Amino acid sequence: MRNLKMKISYDGFKYKGWQKQKDTDLTIQGKIEAVLSKMTEEDVQLVGCGRTDSGVHAENYIANFHTKCALSTDTMLDYLYEYLPEDIGIKSIEDVAERFHARYNVKSKTYVYRINNNKFRDVFNRKYTYHLAEKLNLMKMRYASQVLIGTHDFQSFTNLRNSDKSTIRTINYINIDEKDGLLVIEVNGNGFLWNMVRIIVGTLIEAGKGNLKPTDVEKILNEKKRWEAGPLAQAKGLFLRDVKY
């Protein structure tokens, strides 16, 4: 039995997220599993590095699967290129140790969120950036972001309703850069709760508008109530950029 690791990129615009669902075939996992199962003549079960929301994109998503298929990884790549839709790409496939697990072995993930902060929308990037014409104050956003660095209970920054699951996570860094009106917010952490990055972005946007101060963000963390934090930022601006093991 082989354990194969895949690096995947996808445009999530028309999909209902990564995870396979019973009521739709429009998921990234479902599309890839269907092609892999046809190729290997086995019932392939993909293990992903985590869930991504409906409409969220990925540059370097990691998954693994087990198979008895003897095809070379190059042949597999060619097959997947031919039969997967154009908005899903397999960047690499490699044999890895049996103990490798795409989700449990993750050490950190990096997400980026893109905001077009110009007056007019960019028609060519409208599917991949959130357009906000109101000018944001980057310095205020950076000050507010520093409050979130470190290990905290991020209960205020998730729509997760299952109280049995831990909401403690570690944010290693948040970088906010701007060029020609395009803001890129980069968030790196050891793991993320459901909607966590999008809520962080929504909160930082409120700080950039002048509606929240760093002390307010600290209070939001301590209150542990979702409604205290900012709104959920649109999915289309979010990309999973990198996963470290």
PLY file of the C-alpha trace (Angstrom):
ply
format ascii 1.0
element vertex 245
property float x
property float y
property float z
element edge 244
property int vertex1
property int vertex2
end_header
0.00 0.00 0.00
1.41 3.40 -1.02
0.83 6.69 0.78
0.82 9.55 -1.72
1.05 13.24 -0.89
-0.53 15.76 -3.25
-0.04 19.51 -3.59
-3.18 21.08 -5.03
-4.20 24.51 -6.29
-7.80 25.45 -6.94
-10.09 28.30 -7.80
-12.86 27.89 -5.25
-15.23 30.42 -6.81
-17.91 27.94 -7.93
-17.29 25.24 -5.31
-18.89 24.55 -1.93
-15.54 24.27 -0.19
-13.00 21.47 0.11
-14.96 18.83 2.02
-17.11 16.30 0.17
-20.84 16.65 0.85
-23.79 14.35 0.23
-26.07 16.97 -1.33
-23.67 18.38 -3.96
-20.85 17.26 -6.23
-19.39 20.77 -6.30
-16.58 20.20 -3.79
-12.84 20.03 -4.41
-12.44 16.77 -2.50
-15.33 15.18 -4.37
-14.00 16.13 -7.79
-10.48 14.84 -7.11
-11.64 11.63 -5.41
-13.85 10.79 -8.37
-10.94 11.05 -10.82
-8.53 9.19 -8.51
-11.03 6.37 -7.99
-11.48 6.00 -11.74
-7.70 6.03 -12.30
-6.84 3.49 -9.58
-10.04 1.42 -9.83
-10.27 1.75 -6.05
-12.47 3.67 -3.63
-9.99 6.45 -2.89
-10.45 8.51 0.28
-8.53 11.78 0.34
-7.26 13.22 3.63
-7.05 17.00 3.42
-4.98 19.42 5.50
-8.21 21.08 6.63
-11.48 22.52 5.43
-11.80 25.60 3.28
-15.08 27.48 3.09
-17.31 27.75 0.07
-15.71 30.17 -2.39
-12.24 30.11 -0.79
-9.20 29.42 -2.98
-5.91 27.55 -2.44
-2.45 27.97 -3.89
-0.80 25.02 -2.14
-3.34 22.75 -0.48
-1.96 19.44 0.83
-3.76 16.09 0.83
-2.78 12.44 0.96
-4.34 9.11 0.03
-3.52 5.40 0.18
-3.57 3.17 -2.87
-2.32 -0.12 -4.26
-2.05 1.46 -7.72
1.38 0.90 -9.29
1.24 3.80 -11.77
4.14 6.24 -11.62
3.50 9.63 -10.08
4.21 11.27 -13.46
1.54 9.12 -15.11
-0.88 10.03 -12.33
-0.18 13.73 -12.81
-0.87 13.43 -16.54
-4.13 11.56 -15.89
-5.33 14.12 -13.36
-4.41 16.99 -15.67
-6.53 15.44 -18.41
-9.62 14.59 -16.38
-9.88 17.24 -13.67
-11.69 20.53 -14.43
-9.51 23.48 -15.39
-10.03 25.25 -12.05
-8.40 22.40 -10.08
-4.69 21.68 -10.58
-2.42 19.03 -9.08
1.02 20.59 -8.71
2.85 17.50 -7.45
2.42 13.91 -6.24
5.02 12.06 -4.22
5.38 8.83 -2.25
5.70 9.54 1.47
6.06 7.54 4.66
3.08 5.54 5.85
2.82 7.71 8.98
2.34 10.98 7.03
-1.10 12.47 7.62
-2.06 15.67 5.80
-4.16 17.00 8.67
-2.62 15.68 11.90
0.99 16.46 10.95
0.43 20.16 10.15
2.72 22.54 12.03
1.46 25.81 10.54
-0.73 27.24 7.80
-0.51 30.55 5.99
-3.58 32.29 4.59
-3.64 35.50 2.58
-6.59 37.83 2.10
-6.67 40.32 -0.78
-8.55 43.64 -0.67
-8.84 46.03 -3.59
-8.89 49.35 -1.75
-9.12 51.49 -4.87
-12.17 53.55 -5.80
-13.19 51.24 -8.64
-13.29 47.47 -8.82
-10.83 45.56 -11.01
-13.01 43.61 -13.46
-10.30 41.01 -14.05
-9.67 40.24 -10.36
-13.21 40.66 -9.06
-13.49 36.92 -8.26
-10.32 36.92 -6.18
-10.33 40.22 -4.27
-12.79 41.93 -1.98
-13.43 45.45 -3.27
-13.72 48.16 -0.63
-13.67 51.76 -1.86
-13.52 53.30 1.65
-9.85 54.01 2.35
-8.38 51.90 5.13
-5.73 53.06 7.59
-2.99 50.42 7.41
-1.23 51.62 10.55
-4.39 51.17 12.61
-4.89 47.72 11.12
-1.32 46.74 11.97
-1.62 47.96 15.55
-4.87 46.03 15.99
-3.38 42.87 14.45
-0.58 42.77 17.03
-3.14 42.07 19.76
-3.95 38.75 18.07
-0.36 37.49 17.91
0.40 34.62 20.28
-1.69 31.89 21.90
-5.24 32.95 22.73
-8.77 31.64 23.04
-10.25 32.70 19.69
-13.86 31.88 20.57
-14.89 35.39 19.48
-13.34 34.72 16.06
-15.23 31.64 14.98
-18.73 30.58 14.03
-18.03 27.17 15.57
-20.93 26.21 17.81
-19.59 22.95 19.25
-18.40 23.92 22.73
-16.62 20.56 23.15
-13.85 21.61 20.75
-10.95 23.75 21.94
-10.90 27.28 20.55
-7.32 27.96 21.63
-4.98 28.63 18.71
-1.60 30.29 18.15
-1.10 33.09 15.62
2.59 33.37 14.72
2.37 36.55 12.65
0.08 38.83 10.69
1.59 40.91 7.88
-0.35 43.68 6.16
1.11 45.13 2.96
-0.19 47.47 0.27
0.82 48.20 -3.31
-1.16 50.27 -5.81
-4.25 50.04 -3.65
-4.11 46.24 -3.28
-3.97 45.18 0.38
-2.65 41.75 1.23
-3.21 40.44 4.76
-1.06 37.38 5.53
-1.95 35.29 8.60
0.19 32.41 9.84
-0.79 30.11 12.70
-0.69 26.57 14.02
-4.32 26.04 13.03
-7.55 27.89 12.38
-11.13 27.56 13.51
-14.14 27.67 11.21
-14.31 31.17 9.59
-11.47 32.36 11.88
-9.33 34.07 9.24
-12.31 35.77 7.61
-13.50 37.09 10.99
-9.98 38.32 11.81
-9.94 40.15 8.46
-13.41 41.60 9.08
-12.24 42.85 12.47
-9.05 44.39 11.03
-11.13 46.13 8.37
-13.19 47.71 11.14
-9.93 48.87 12.75
-8.82 50.29 9.40
-12.06 52.24 9.17
-11.43 53.69 12.62
-14.31 51.82 14.26
-12.09 49.67 16.53
-8.94 50.40 18.53
-6.33 47.84 19.65
-7.87 47.95 23.14
-11.22 47.05 21.57
-9.68 44.02 19.84
-8.20 42.91 23.17
-11.64 43.21 24.75
-13.12 41.15 21.89
-10.63 38.36 22.63
-11.44 38.42 26.34
-15.22 38.54 25.89
-15.23 35.24 23.92
-18.45 36.19 22.12
-18.70 36.02 18.34
-20.93 39.08 18.00
-18.28 41.28 19.60
-15.88 40.75 16.67
-16.08 42.22 13.19
-18.20 40.89 10.30
-17.31 37.84 8.23
-15.17 38.99 5.28
-16.20 37.72 1.86
-14.82 34.28 0.96
-13.55 35.22 -2.50
-10.61 37.25 -1.15
-9.14 34.35 0.86
-6.40 31.96 -0.29
-4.66 29.13 1.51
-1.09 29.91 0.55
1.11 27.40 2.35
1.13 24.44 4.76
4.19 23.45 6.77
4.91 20.02 8.26
0 1
1 2
2 3
3 4
4 5
5 6
6 7
7 8
8 9
9 10
10 11
11 12
12 13
13 14
14 15
15 16
16 17
17 18
18 19
19 20
20 21
21 22
22 23
23 24
24 25
25 26
26 27
27 28
28 29
29 30
30 31
31 32
32 33
33 34
34 35
35 36
36 37
37 38
38 39
39 40
40 41
41 42
42 43
43 44
44 45
45 46
46 47
47 48
48 49
49 50
50 51
51 52
52 53
53 54
54 55
55 56
56 57
57 58
58 59
59 60
60 61
61 62
62 63
63 64
64 65
65 66
66 67
67 68
68 69
69 70
70 71
71 72
72 73
73 74
74 75
75 76
76 77
77 78
78 79
79 80
80 81
81 82
82 83
83 84
84 85
85 86
86 87
87 88
88 89
89 90
90 91
91 92
92 93
93 94
94 95
95 96
96 97
97 98
98 99
99 100
100 101
101 102
102 103
103 104
104 105
105 106
106 107
107 108
108 109
109 110
110 111
111 112
112 113
113 114
114 115
115 116
116 117
117 118
118 119
119 120
120 121
121 122
122 123
123 124
124 125
125 126
126 127
127 128
128 129
129 130
130 131
131 132
132 133
133 134
134 135
135 136
136 137
137 138
138 139
139 140
140 141
141 142
142 143
143 144
144 145
145 146
146 147
147 148
148 149
149 150
150 151
151 152
152 153
153 154
154 155
155 156
156 157
157 158
158 159
159 160
160 161
161 162
162 163
163 164
164 165
165 166
166 167
167 168
168 169
169 170
170 171
171 172
172 173
173 174
174 175
175 176
176 177
177 178
178 179
179 180
180 181
181 182
182 183
183 184
184 185
185 186
186 187
187 188
188 189
189 190
190 191
191 192
192 193
193 194
194 195
195 196
196 197
197 198
198 199
199 200
200 201
201 202
202 203
203 204
204 205
205 206
206 207
207 208
208 209
209 210
210 211
211 212
212 213
213 214
214 215
215 216
216 217
217 218
218 219
219 220
220 221
221 222
222 223
223 224
224 225
225 226
226 227
227 228
228 229
229 230
230 231
231 232
232 233
233 234
234 235
235 236
236 237
237 238
238 239
239 240
240 241
241 242
242 243
243 244
